[in-house]
Amino acid sequence: MGGMENVMRMASSMGLGGPGGMPGGMPGGMPGGMPAFGGLGGLGGLGGMGGGFAPAPAPSAPLSDEELRIKYAAALQQMRDMGFLDDSTNLEMLKQSNGNA
């Protein structure tokens, strides 16, 4: 199945294309029952979904070592229990692995 067919199927499943190709079943679709781009409900053609998505949050300031020790307390203890006794090195490894011990 081609990319255009996937776009049309997605638009149809979102209720943006009726039997004639336009919302509400109005005529004006392309041959074969595929909706014309103008009937995609303001999606801007293939330019995206147009709003409705929140912007990504701004990156926060990095945590201090003390905050990381609190955040990763259980993982640090687990590493000590396995014989990894250097908390500074362990904390650095936890920072690099996002807490995966």
Legacy VTK file of the C-alpha trace (Angstrom):
# vtk DataFile Version 3.0
C-alpha trace
ASCII
DATASET POLYDATA
POINTS 101 float
0.000 0.000 0.000
1.374 3.408 -0.926
2.035 6.339 1.352
-0.816 8.377 -0.123
-3.273 5.577 0.586
-2.081 5.475 4.215
-2.640 9.226 4.539
-6.115 8.907 3.051
-6.995 5.958 5.298
-5.829 7.904 8.369
-7.853 10.966 7.351
-10.903 8.802 6.773
-10.537 7.079 10.154
-10.430 10.513 11.787
-13.741 11.399 10.153
-12.148 13.850 7.745
-13.286 12.237 4.524
-16.794 11.064 3.716
-17.974 8.906 0.818
-17.417 11.696 -1.709
-14.021 12.525 -0.323
-14.969 15.720 1.469
-16.139 15.963 5.089
-19.798 15.117 5.421
-19.787 13.235 2.107
-19.768 16.339 -0.070
-18.627 15.735 -3.647
-15.239 16.924 -4.708
-12.953 13.988 -4.126
-10.338 12.686 -6.498
-11.069 9.768 -8.835
-11.289 6.457 -7.046
-12.995 7.971 -3.993
-9.827 9.472 -2.555
-10.440 12.868 -0.953
-8.960 16.013 -2.393
-6.380 17.711 -0.190
-8.789 20.556 0.450
-11.079 18.053 2.176
-8.618 17.079 4.859
-10.176 19.411 7.369
-7.461 22.058 7.517
-4.541 19.677 7.841
-2.617 21.829 5.411
-2.192 19.125 2.800
0.693 16.992 3.941
2.073 19.758 6.126
1.159 18.166 9.437
-1.703 17.771 11.817
-1.988 21.469 12.590
-2.055 22.249 16.281
-3.425 20.307 19.168
0.006 19.218 20.335
1.736 20.882 23.271
5.279 22.073 22.671
8.067 20.090 24.264
8.892 21.283 27.768
12.035 23.327 28.197
14.978 21.308 29.478
15.375 21.598 33.224
18.585 22.408 35.045
20.756 19.371 35.793
20.365 17.877 39.252
23.124 18.339 41.813
25.072 15.312 43.039
23.138 15.397 46.298
19.799 15.411 44.439
21.040 12.532 42.270
22.088 10.572 45.383
18.529 10.953 46.690
16.952 10.114 43.331
19.152 7.038 42.824
19.400 5.924 46.473
17.925 2.476 45.806
20.137 1.894 42.763
23.236 3.049 44.661
22.428 0.605 47.459
21.866 -2.156 44.923
25.264 -1.428 43.366
26.941 -1.457 46.815
25.274 -4.809 47.525
26.810 -6.149 44.288
30.275 -5.055 45.408
30.557 -1.723 43.580
31.605 0.430 46.530
32.766 3.679 44.892
29.669 5.896 45.172
31.179 8.664 43.001
31.812 6.287 40.104
28.470 4.569 40.659
26.656 7.923 40.615
28.405 8.889 37.374
27.355 5.571 35.791
23.776 6.089 36.966
23.739 9.596 35.461
24.977 8.258 32.118
22.477 5.381 32.120
19.558 7.492 33.374
19.307 5.402 36.534
19.557 1.914 35.047
21.748 -0.029 37.454
LINES 1 102
101 0 1 2 3 4 5 6 7 8 9 10 11 12 13 14 15 16 17 18 19 20 21 22 23 24 25 26 27 28 29 30 31 32 33 34 35 36 37 38 39 40 41 42 43 44 45 46 47 48 49 50 51 52 53 54 55 56 57 58 59 60 61 62 63 64 65 66 67 68 69 70 71 72 73 74 75 76 77 78 79 80 81 82 83 84 85 86 87 88 89 90 91 92 93 94 95 96 97 98 99 100
